Amino acid sequence: MADDDPGLPPTVDPFVPHVARVWNVQLGGKDNFAVDRAAARALNEAYARVGAPGGDAVAVENRRFIGRAVRYLAGEAGIDQFLDIGSGLPSQGNVHEVAREVNPAARTVYVDNDPLVLTHGRVLLADDDTSIIVNRDMYDPGSILDDPDLRAMIDLDRPVAVLIVAMLHLIPDAARPEAIVAHIRDALAPGSYLALTHTTSEHRPEAAAALAQEFTRLGINTPMVPRSVEQISRFFAGFDLVEPGLISPAAWRPELTPAPAPAPVPDTRWMLAGVGCLSEVSRP
């Protein structure tokens, strides 16, 4: 993407690093600007200084987790409706693509409010009648759940798989992220699922601290808030964690990676991943 692309949405600032575009850099994508590439390099240099794997390694394992979780949900769990909140820029192995490999009838709604993400998502899904992207903000979960296009695509009275991947650690405690997730949970039918990943402050505290500090120093558009295992587990209140529980993304059901399975990136434990099922008895 040219840094002075005249076709950019007017609200996109190519001179301020944006978390979705920095993540795109880490995944090897091209939907980013020079400022995002510089920020990604600075982040990876900070990780290297504390002997931790770079953000590119963690981003790759995070993406592989998405694929395995969606295969599990569309297959063994029998889910045919997916809601991906904070979806970010399209990449290889998008949720709707993986879900339809398992269940061709699967329907997907992506949610984001970044204008560049929306532009790319709408182009990608222009000819797709079972997948859409809607312009909503996770800070307002009610507006997501009440969105008429979402309601036309998925039936919230039936089980839905909600994905909130690499998103909650961008929300400060003052915004009450647990309450946001609880609001979404309370609108779901029993048998629904929640899949998420989140940066942890426990397994590699020096890496988590470096990450948070660099986000602030670089002026990235969101904060980075690593949390403890206990804090992350609270997002699953009302859900029964699916085995193997809350664990490194690389260690979550590795057998679901399509062959030939790539070797997992070692020691990417400063992010945790989990999938939980909502049942009548586990709802608070």
Rosetta silent file (secondary structure, phi, psi, omega in degrees, C-alpha in Angstrom):
SEQUENCE: MADDDPGLPPTVDPFVPHVARVWNVQLGGKDNFAVDRAAARALNEAYARVGAPGGDAVAVENRRFIGRAVRYLAGEAGIDQFLDIGSGLPSQGNVHEVAREVNPAARTVYVDNDPLVLTHGRVLLADDDTSIIVNRDMYDPGSILDDPDLRAMIDLDRPVAVLIVAMLHLIPDAARPEAIVAHIRDALAPGSYLALTHTTSEHRPEAAAALAQEFTRLGINTPMVPRSVEQISRFFAGFDLVEPGLISPAAWRPELTPAPAPAPVPDTRWMLAGVGCLSEVSRP
SCORE:     score description
SCORE:     0.000 S_00000001
   1 L     0.000  126.133  178.040    0.000    0.000    0.000 S_00000001
   2 L   -68.355  139.371 -176.164    1.445    3.361   -1.001 S_00000001
   3 L   -70.509  -15.379  177.563    1.844    5.670    1.955 S_00000001
   4 L  -116.989   30.777 -178.061    0.252    8.511    0.012 S_00000001
   5 L   -54.996  116.636 -177.970   -2.528    6.456   -1.586 S_00000001
   6 L   -70.286  -13.174 -179.674   -5.176    8.980   -2.730 S_00000001
   7 L   -87.909    7.666 -179.461   -7.884    6.329   -2.404 S_00000001
   8 L   -66.882  144.368  171.056   -7.555    6.128    1.376 S_00000001
   9 L   -56.769  144.139 -173.145  -10.664    6.756    3.477 S_00000001
  10 L   -62.578  -21.449 -177.909  -10.459   10.353    4.755 S_00000001
  11 L   -92.128    2.700  177.577  -10.241    9.333    8.413 S_00000001
  12 L   -86.112  124.694  178.351   -7.164    7.123    7.919 S_00000001
  13 L  -104.218  108.237 -177.339   -3.986    8.804    9.173 S_00000001
  14 L   -77.000    2.914 -177.122   -0.938    7.198    7.497 S_00000001
  15 L  -111.429    3.085  175.315    1.427    8.986    9.903 S_00000001
  16 L  -119.977  124.773 -179.688    0.166    7.494   13.193 S_00000001
  17 L   -62.909  134.611 -177.994    0.828    3.781   13.828 S_00000001
  18 L  -117.168  135.226 -172.274   -2.408    1.826   14.053 S_00000001
  19 H   -58.384  -38.060 -179.526   -2.633   -1.454   15.915 S_00000001
  20 H   -65.439  -38.033 -179.019   -4.500   -3.269   13.103 S_00000001
  21 H   -76.706  -36.200  175.439   -1.880   -2.238   10.557 S_00000001
  22 H   -61.824  -41.987  176.985    1.049   -3.033   12.883 S_00000001
  23 H   -62.081  -38.445  177.393   -0.482   -6.505   13.371 S_00000001
  24 H   -61.714  -39.480  175.428   -0.747   -6.769    9.587 S_00000001
  25 H   -60.601  -46.159 -177.372    2.988   -6.077    9.352 S_00000001
  26 H   -62.282  -27.938  178.571    3.694   -8.823   11.891 S_00000001
  27 L   -86.735    0.698 -179.140    1.679  -11.252    9.770 S_00000001
  28 L    82.432   17.552 -179.519    3.678  -10.353    6.658 S_00000001
  29 L   -80.215  175.299 -177.784    0.807   -8.382    5.100 S_00000001
  30 L  -118.867    4.535 -178.324    0.992   -5.382    2.800 S_00000001
  31 L   -92.959   67.061 -175.947   -1.941   -3.305    4.100 S_00000001
  32 L  -156.811  171.855 -178.416    0.185   -0.935    6.158 S_00000001
  33 L  -117.371  172.474 -179.180    2.273    2.225    6.029 S_00000001
  34 H   -56.880  -39.309 -178.538    5.888    3.113    6.738 S_00000001
  35 H   -64.904  -33.617  178.037    4.968    4.268   10.245 S_00000001
  36 H   -72.202  -39.753  178.928    3.394    0.878   10.985 S_00000001
  37 H   -66.001  -39.371  177.024    6.421   -1.010    9.671 S_00000001
  38 H   -64.342  -40.492  178.946    8.723    1.134   11.792 S_00000001
  39 H   -64.803  -41.704  178.991    6.569    0.473   14.857 S_00000001
  40 H   -62.636  -41.900  178.194    6.610   -3.286   14.228 S_00000001
  41 H   -62.076  -43.474 -179.417   10.413   -3.239   13.925 S_00000001
  42 H   -63.642  -40.435  178.055   10.719   -1.267   17.166 S_00000001
  43 H   -62.591  -45.584 -177.890    8.414   -3.701   18.984 S_00000001
  44 H   -67.138  -34.123  175.466   10.363   -6.720   17.776 S_00000001
  45 H   -65.761  -37.556  178.068   13.653   -5.098   18.767 S_00000001
  46 H   -64.949  -41.014  177.572   12.251   -4.503   22.254 S_00000001
  47 H   -63.337  -42.014 -178.320   11.270   -8.186   22.549 S_00000001
  48 H   -61.452  -36.083 -179.233   14.723   -9.241   21.359 S_00000001
  49 H   -64.163  -26.466  178.922   16.366   -7.136   24.058 S_00000001
  50 L  -103.921   12.054  174.931   14.554   -9.173   26.730 S_00000001
  51 L    72.857   24.952 -179.478   15.166  -12.487   24.971 S_00000001
  52 L  -107.665  153.528  177.007   11.538  -13.044   23.943 S_00000001
  53 L   -63.759  151.063 -175.282   10.188  -14.108   20.529 S_00000001
  54 L   -72.631  168.215  178.287    9.062  -11.255   18.321 S_00000001
  55 H   -63.108  -26.025  177.268    5.566  -10.023   17.666 S_00000001
  56 H   -65.418  -41.147  178.243    5.724  -11.655   14.242 S_00000001
  57 H   -64.670  -43.296 -179.294    6.081  -15.084   15.874 S_00000001
  58 H   -67.589  -39.047  178.640    3.226  -14.405   18.282 S_00000001
  59 H   -62.551  -40.607  179.106    1.017  -13.038   15.483 S_00000001
  60 H   -64.183  -45.688  179.974    1.581  -16.190   13.431 S_00000001
  61 H   -66.262  -35.464  176.498    0.715  -18.482   16.340 S_00000001
  62 H   -61.153  -42.898 -179.091   -2.335  -16.333   17.101 S_00000001
  63 H   -66.767  -39.388  177.887   -3.483  -16.730   13.484 S_00000001
  64 H   -64.883  -37.244  176.196   -2.963  -20.479   13.584 S_00000001
  65 H   -59.863  -44.027  179.123   -5.040  -20.639   16.752 S_00000001
  66 H   -54.342  -47.443 -178.874   -7.906  -18.884   14.957 S_00000001
  67 H   -60.296  -44.630 -178.596   -7.846  -21.548   12.257 S_00000001
  68 H   -68.132  -40.720  179.916   -7.815  -24.430   14.734 S_00000001
  69 H   -63.099  -43.186 -179.018  -10.522  -22.887   16.920 S_00000001
  70 H   -67.292  -38.646  176.494  -12.806  -22.278   13.942 S_00000001
  71 H   -61.858  -42.245  177.132  -12.254  -25.821   12.664 S_00000001
  72 H   -62.392  -46.716 -174.609  -13.198  -27.155   16.085 S_00000001
  73 H   -67.125  -42.729 -179.192  -16.237  -24.891   16.347 S_00000001
  74 H   -76.221  -21.056 -178.537  -17.553  -25.566   12.843 S_00000001
  75 L  -101.165  -89.424 -175.144  -16.835  -29.289   13.145 S_00000001
  76 L   -57.483  -39.041 -177.217  -16.915  -31.005   16.510 S_00000001
  77 L   -81.812  -15.144  175.081  -18.928  -28.230   18.200 S_00000001
  78 L    73.254   25.247 -178.621  -21.464  -28.034   15.352 S_00000001
  79 L   -87.610  135.719  177.373  -21.537  -24.218   15.118 S_00000001
  80 L  -123.298   13.018  177.411  -22.659  -22.631   11.843 S_00000001
  81 E  -132.724  129.588 -175.130  -22.762  -18.954   12.934 S_00000001
  82 E  -129.162  136.435  178.242  -19.653  -16.885   13.665 S_00000001
  83 E  -126.430  109.061 -176.072  -19.264  -13.376   15.080 S_00000001
  84 E  -105.685  105.479 -173.954  -15.708  -12.015   14.872 S_00000001
  85 E   -98.477  126.106 -173.408  -15.424   -8.814   16.934 S_00000001
  86 L    73.904   49.086 -168.091  -12.417   -6.603   16.270 S_00000001
  87 L   -68.048  -29.081 -178.915  -11.638   -8.644   13.174 S_00000001
  88 L    74.110 -176.514 -177.372   -8.767   -6.503   11.866 S_00000001
  89 L   -68.429  141.904  178.529   -7.427   -6.495    8.332 S_00000001
  90 L   -57.723  148.812  179.987   -8.158   -9.588    6.214 S_00000001
  91 L  -145.721 -170.795  175.193   -5.369  -12.149    6.058 S_00000001
  92 L   -71.789  142.723  177.788   -4.865  -15.742    5.012 S_00000001
  93 L    69.172   47.115  177.809   -7.288  -18.159    6.602 S_00000001
  94 L   -65.800  157.653 -173.616  -10.067  -15.702    7.449 S_00000001
  95 H   -54.989  -47.945 -175.869  -12.831  -16.962    9.743 S_00000001
  96 H   -65.251  -32.003 -179.971  -15.484  -17.276    7.034 S_00000001
  97 H   -70.688  -46.347 -179.713  -13.104  -19.178    4.761 S_00000001
  98 H   -65.590  -43.918 -178.701  -12.038  -21.702    7.403 S_00000001
  99 H   -59.916  -41.191 -177.547  -15.594  -22.157    8.693 S_00000001
 100 H   -75.534  -20.570  172.292  -16.938  -22.898    5.206 S_00000001
 101 H   -63.233  -34.395 -178.658  -14.192  -25.441    4.558 S_00000001
 102 H   -88.313  -44.807 -178.229  -15.753  -27.441    7.398 S_00000001
 103 L  -134.090  102.336 -176.658  -19.403  -26.421    6.979 S_00000001
 104 L   -59.409  -16.118 -179.946  -20.344  -24.810    3.639 S_00000001
 105 L   -90.157    1.143 -176.156  -23.502  -23.374    5.252 S_00000001
 106 L   -63.539  141.973  178.535  -21.573  -21.361    7.860 S_00000001
 107 E  -119.411  143.847 -173.933  -22.390  -17.663    8.141 S_00000001
 108 E  -135.708  136.028  171.040  -20.002  -15.015    9.451 S_00000001
 109 E  -119.945  122.711  173.348  -20.299  -11.434   10.658 S_00000001
 110 E   -96.370  144.995  179.774  -17.130   -9.407   11.129 S_00000001
 111 E  -127.982  127.816  174.317  -17.194   -6.333   13.363 S_00000001
 112 E  -160.469  162.512  177.012  -14.704   -3.463   13.246 S_00000001
 113 L  -126.504    7.113  176.445  -14.758    0.325   13.229 S_00000001
 114 L   -80.585  127.866 -174.717  -11.437    1.082   11.560 S_00000001
 115 H   -61.800  -33.547  178.929  -12.128    2.652    8.135 S_00000001
 116 H   -71.028  -41.022  176.246   -9.284    0.814    6.413 S_00000001
 117 H   -60.717  -44.475 -179.627  -10.423   -2.535    7.818 S_00000001
 118 H   -62.878  -41.880  179.835  -13.980   -1.796    6.692 S_00000001
 119 H   -61.747  -49.103 -179.569  -12.844   -0.835    3.198 S_00000001
 120 H   -66.586  -40.158  179.907  -10.799   -3.997    2.719 S_00000001
 121 H   -63.338  -41.307 -179.659  -13.470   -6.177    4.317 S_00000001
 122 H   -66.856  -35.372  176.359  -16.218   -4.850    2.082 S_00000001
 123 H   -66.250  -46.504 -178.932  -14.119   -5.492   -1.017 S_00000001
 124 H   -59.989  -38.387 -172.451  -13.297   -9.018    0.114 S_00000001
 125 L  -102.025   12.110 -173.385  -16.942   -9.852    0.896 S_00000001
 126 L   -56.429  -37.638 -176.467  -18.585   -7.929   -1.956 S_00000001
 127 L  -107.242   20.854 -176.500  -19.836  -11.066   -3.718 S_00000001
 128 L  -107.875  119.130 -177.319  -20.380  -13.146   -0.572 S_00000001
 129 L   -95.681    5.043  177.803  -23.992  -13.622    0.514 S_00000001
 130 L  -122.875    9.415  178.691  -23.165  -15.467    3.751 S_00000001
 131 E  -144.881  136.796  179.768  -20.510  -13.133    5.232 S_00000001
 132 E  -140.390  165.928  169.784  -20.559   -9.404    5.995 S_00000001
 133 E  -124.571  136.330 -178.877  -18.610   -6.779    7.903 S_00000001
 134 E  -120.079  147.738 -177.448  -20.391   -4.156   10.020 S_00000001
 135 E   -90.979   93.057  178.852  -19.121   -0.841   11.331 S_00000001
 136 L  -141.128  160.964 -175.298  -19.506   -1.068   15.103 S_00000001
 137 L  -110.400  130.056 -179.276  -17.385   -0.331   18.169 S_00000001
 138 L   -62.443  -24.016  177.944  -16.629   -2.991   20.785 S_00000001
 139 L   -66.252  -14.100  178.893  -16.917   -0.332   23.475 S_00000001
 140 L  -124.193   74.792 -174.812  -20.650   -0.331   22.669 S_00000001
 141 H   -62.466  -28.276  178.249  -21.636   -4.017   22.622 S_00000001
 142 H   -61.162  -38.716 -179.525  -25.328   -3.191   22.539 S_00000001
 143 H   -68.774  -29.860  175.713  -24.937   -1.525   19.159 S_00000001
 144 H   -66.056  -51.261 -174.543  -23.185   -4.632   17.850 S_00000001
 145 H   -67.150  -27.457 -178.270  -25.922   -6.975   19.006 S_00000001
 146 L   -93.639   -1.136 -177.417  -28.700   -4.700   17.729 S_00000001
 147 L   -59.143  126.062 -175.641  -27.135   -4.078   14.320 S_00000001
 148 H   -65.244  -33.528  178.813  -29.825   -4.851   11.723 S_00000001
 149 H   -69.135  -38.907  175.332  -27.379   -6.308    9.198 S_00000001
 150 H   -61.500  -46.599 -178.023  -25.963   -8.612   11.864 S_00000001
 151 H   -63.076  -29.824  178.726  -29.469   -9.663   12.877 S_00000001
 152 H   -75.991  -22.980 -175.978  -30.313  -10.429    9.254 S_00000001
 153 H   -93.760  -39.938 -178.925  -27.235  -12.634    8.884 S_00000001
 154 L  -127.556  152.524 -176.549  -27.162  -14.585   12.163 S_00000001
 155 L  -104.973  107.460 -177.042  -29.847  -15.727   14.593 S_00000001
 156 L   -72.528   -6.267  173.461  -28.900  -14.922   18.185 S_00000001
 157 L   -83.301   -4.369  175.327  -31.572  -17.330   19.405 S_00000001
 158 L  -115.554  160.432 -179.811  -29.345  -20.128   18.106 S_00000001
 159 L   -57.731  138.269  179.664  -25.760  -20.951   19.172 S_00000001
 160 L  -130.985  144.267  170.405  -23.120  -18.566   17.880 S_00000001
 161 E   -97.860  118.829  178.220  -19.333  -18.688   18.112 S_00000001
 162 E  -101.187  126.732  176.472  -17.997  -15.295   19.202 S_00000001
 163 E  -110.750  126.344  174.464  -14.326  -14.583   18.512 S_00000001
 164 E  -128.949   83.124 -166.826  -12.576  -11.742   20.341 S_00000001
 165 E  -103.896  125.638  179.108   -9.008  -12.375   19.265 S_00000001
 166 L    51.866   42.134 -173.903   -6.047  -10.163   20.287 S_00000001
 167 L  -124.427  -45.033 -172.364   -8.559   -7.459   21.159 S_00000001
 168 H   -65.805  -27.047  178.141   -9.330   -7.306   24.879 S_00000001
 169 H   -74.408   -0.411  174.610   -5.749   -6.375   25.799 S_00000001
 170 H   -96.816    1.282 -177.049   -6.327   -3.149   23.836 S_00000001
 171 L  -110.916  120.527 -178.533   -9.096   -2.090   26.243 S_00000001
 172 L   -69.818  159.623 -179.224   -8.065   -0.394   29.512 S_00000001
 173 H   -58.289  -33.844 -177.761   -9.542   -1.466   32.835 S_00000001
 174 H   -61.663  -24.139  179.151  -11.405    1.842   33.102 S_00000001
 175 H   -87.050    1.642  174.714  -13.537    0.812   30.111 S_00000001
 176 L    56.031   63.349 -178.940  -14.624   -2.340   31.984 S_00000001
 177 H   -60.845  -31.324  177.100  -13.762   -5.017   29.401 S_00000001
 178 H   -62.066  -39.423  179.279  -15.255   -7.748   31.596 S_00000001
 179 H   -67.557  -34.707  177.573  -18.614   -5.964   31.468 S_00000001
 180 H   -62.769  -47.212  179.936  -18.353   -5.681   27.677 S_00000001
 181 H   -65.679  -39.299  179.545  -17.827   -9.431   27.341 S_00000001
 182 H   -63.174  -37.837  178.405  -20.596  -10.146   29.868 S_00000001
 183 H   -60.637  -43.743  179.147  -23.027   -7.984   27.865 S_00000001
 184 H   -66.695  -45.425  179.418  -22.289  -10.063   24.772 S_00000001
 185 H   -55.306  -43.148 -174.188  -22.490  -13.335   26.728 S_00000001
 186 H   -70.412  -12.549  177.154  -25.897  -12.495   28.123 S_00000001
 187 L   -94.171   -3.634 -174.082  -27.309  -12.085   24.615 S_00000001
 188 L   -92.732  151.310  175.635  -26.153  -15.524   23.487 S_00000001
 189 L   -79.053  148.631  172.188  -28.119  -18.760   23.348 S_00000001
 190 L   -52.864  143.957 -175.559  -26.956  -21.752   25.398 S_00000001
 191 L    92.015   -3.342  175.249  -24.516  -23.819   23.379 S_00000001
 192 L   -76.764  165.926 -177.528  -22.743  -20.689   22.107 S_00000001
 193 E  -130.221  153.463  171.505  -18.976  -20.376   22.338 S_00000001
 194 E  -123.493  127.642  173.878  -16.397  -17.696   23.126 S_00000001
 195 E  -121.343  130.976  179.634  -12.875  -17.884   21.666 S_00000001
 196 E  -148.623  159.822  167.135  -10.268  -15.319   22.640 S_00000001
 197 E  -129.045  153.871 -175.069   -6.579  -14.582   22.917 S_00000001
 198 E  -158.079  138.697  176.231   -5.019  -12.073   25.276 S_00000001
 199 E   -69.362  133.612 -179.742   -1.520  -10.912   26.202 S_00000001
 200 E  -108.376  148.971  178.992   -0.525  -12.098   29.652 S_00000001
 201 L   -94.082    1.569 -171.799    1.735  -10.398   32.168 S_00000001
 202 L   -96.365  -55.248 -168.587    2.712  -13.650   33.889 S_00000001
 203 L   -69.616  -37.151  174.701    4.609  -16.119   31.711 S_00000001
 204 L  -132.494   73.074 -174.350    7.012  -13.583   30.178 S_00000001
 205 H   -58.991  -32.986 -179.889    6.550  -10.456   32.334 S_00000001
 206 H   -67.835  -35.477  177.778    9.584   -8.740   30.831 S_00000001
 207 H   -70.480  -42.206  179.249    8.140   -9.171   27.321 S_00000001
 208 H   -62.421  -41.238  179.583    4.702   -7.962   28.423 S_00000001
 209 H   -65.674  -42.005  178.689    6.232   -4.898   30.087 S_00000001
 210 H   -62.726  -40.161 -179.936    8.299   -4.112   26.999 S_00000001
 211 H   -61.954  -49.498 -178.910    5.225   -4.438   24.815 S_00000001
 212 H   -62.636  -42.370 -179.269    3.125   -2.061   26.921 S_00000001
 213 H   -65.342  -41.031 -179.370    5.936    0.482   27.180 S_00000001
 214 H   -69.129  -36.606  176.009    6.636    0.450   23.451 S_00000001
 215 H   -56.369  -43.572  179.957    2.956    0.899   22.577 S_00000001
 216 H   -69.468  -46.450 -177.063    2.996    4.092   24.628 S_00000001
 217 H   -62.880  -38.612 -176.982    6.372    5.325   23.375 S_00000001
 218 H   -80.009  -10.487 -179.783    5.486    4.729   19.732 S_00000001
 219 L    71.031   29.462  176.560    2.130    6.485   20.025 S_00000001
 220 L   -61.975  149.721 -166.332    0.154    3.511   18.725 S_00000001
 221 L   -69.224   -8.892  176.252   -3.531    4.375   18.606 S_00000001
 222 L  -131.075  159.575  170.819   -4.530    2.068   21.492 S_00000001
 223 L   -76.399  169.318  170.733   -2.953    1.127   24.819 S_00000001
 224 L  -122.335  122.991 -173.830   -1.646   -2.363   25.483 S_00000001
 225 L  -123.358   85.632  173.531   -2.849   -3.891   28.766 S_00000001
 226 L   -62.394  144.892 -179.299   -1.273   -7.270   29.594 S_00000001
 227 E  -130.833  161.884  179.204   -3.256   -9.116   32.277 S_00000001
 228 L   -72.943  165.371  176.893   -2.704  -12.000   34.663 S_00000001
 229 H   -58.129  -43.100  179.819   -3.990  -15.502   34.003 S_00000001
 230 H   -61.311  -44.259  179.497   -6.663  -14.958   36.662 S_00000001
 231 H   -62.984  -41.917 -179.828   -7.804  -11.702   35.065 S_00000001
 232 H   -66.720  -38.399 -179.379   -7.983  -13.282   31.610 S_00000001
 233 H   -62.490  -25.583 -179.634   -9.916  -16.270   32.958 S_00000001
 234 H   -66.206  -23.377  177.401  -12.628  -13.890   34.203 S_00000001
 235 H   -65.394  -19.680  179.386  -13.620  -13.154   30.617 S_00000001
 236 H   -94.316   14.784  176.495  -14.868  -16.752   30.521 S_00000001
 237 L   -55.692  126.723 -178.024  -17.282  -16.255   33.440 S_00000001
 238 L    92.038   -8.429  179.269  -20.360  -18.284   32.569 S_00000001
 239 E  -111.154  145.498  172.025  -18.463  -20.408   30.041 S_00000001
 240 E   -94.119  117.235 -178.620  -17.037  -23.888   30.528 S_00000001
 241 E   -63.394  132.351  175.383  -13.500  -23.919   29.150 S_00000001
 242 L   -78.572  142.211  176.328  -12.929  -26.512   26.459 S_00000001
 243 L   -60.080  138.610   13.349   -9.850  -28.704   26.927 S_00000001
 244 L   -96.064   24.649  175.854   -6.958  -27.944   27.117 S_00000001
 245 L    86.354 -152.267 -178.077   -8.155  -24.750   28.821 S_00000001
 246 L   -89.717  113.336 -164.955   -6.409  -21.392   28.882 S_00000001
 247 E  -152.444  168.839  174.742   -3.042  -22.036   27.299 S_00000001
 248 L   -55.020  138.983  179.450   -0.446  -20.733   24.834 S_00000001
 249 H   -51.883  -38.857 -178.076   -2.013  -20.370   21.361 S_00000001
 250 H   -65.972  -22.754 -176.351    0.522  -22.823   19.929 S_00000001
 251 H   -96.175   -1.592 -178.213   -0.536  -25.478   22.454 S_00000001
 252 L   -85.587  109.089  175.687   -4.303  -25.237   21.840 S_00000001
 253 L    45.423   56.992 -177.355   -5.384  -28.366   19.916 S_00000001
 254 H   -60.646  -21.901 -179.903   -2.303  -28.509   17.645 S_00000001
 255 H   -66.665  -14.512  179.685   -3.688  -31.642   16.008 S_00000001
 256 H   -85.808   -2.035  175.390   -6.280  -29.462   14.261 S_00000001
 257 L   -73.214  128.403 -178.484   -3.600  -27.726   12.182 S_00000001
 258 L   -61.417  145.702  176.135   -3.911  -28.952    8.576 S_00000001
 259 L   -74.678  148.088   -5.429   -1.092  -31.124    7.276 S_00000001
 260 L   -75.282  124.315 -175.604    1.691  -30.524    6.690 S_00000001
 261 L   -72.774  126.491  177.637    1.590  -28.911   10.123 S_00000001
 262 L   -70.873  151.810  176.888    4.250  -26.219   10.607 S_00000001
 263 L   -66.425  134.333  179.286    6.454  -26.440   13.661 S_00000001
 264 L   -66.085  148.463  176.196    5.109  -24.167   16.412 S_00000001
 265 L   -73.293  124.246 -175.680    7.135  -21.106   17.275 S_00000001
 266 L   -69.664  149.664  170.379    8.748  -21.855   20.660 S_00000001
 267 L    56.541   46.819  172.885    8.102  -19.818   23.794 S_00000001
 268 L   -99.056   38.340 -171.435    5.262  -17.601   22.563 S_00000001
 269 L   -79.715    3.061  177.649    3.742  -17.886   26.020 S_00000001
 270 L   -85.035   14.034  166.342    3.200  -14.186   26.559 S_00000001
 271 E  -131.047  144.320  177.357   -0.199  -14.658   24.923 S_00000001
 272 E  -116.278  151.467 -179.478   -2.947  -16.994   26.146 S_00000001
 273 E  -135.378  149.172  177.173   -5.778  -18.583   24.175 S_00000001
 274 E  -162.028  160.077  175.703   -8.973  -20.343   25.145 S_00000001
 275 E  -132.851  131.961  179.494  -12.398  -21.494   23.971 S_00000001
 276 E  -129.081  150.685 -179.821  -15.416  -21.749   26.252 S_00000001
 277 E  -110.682  134.398  178.476  -18.951  -23.111   25.874 S_00000001
 278 E   -92.095  123.208  178.238  -22.008  -21.402   27.336 S_00000001
 279 L  -124.932  167.818  178.962  -24.508  -23.768   28.934 S_00000001
 280 L   -58.229  -42.986 -173.466  -27.673  -23.313   30.972 S_00000001
 281 L   -76.739  -24.395 -176.628  -25.952  -24.443   34.149 S_00000001
 282 L   -92.444   -9.981  179.821  -22.804  -22.326   33.728 S_00000001
 283 L   -68.196  129.209 -177.932  -24.562  -19.043   32.984 S_00000001
 284 L   -61.127    0.000    0.000  -24.150  -16.738   36.057 S_00000001
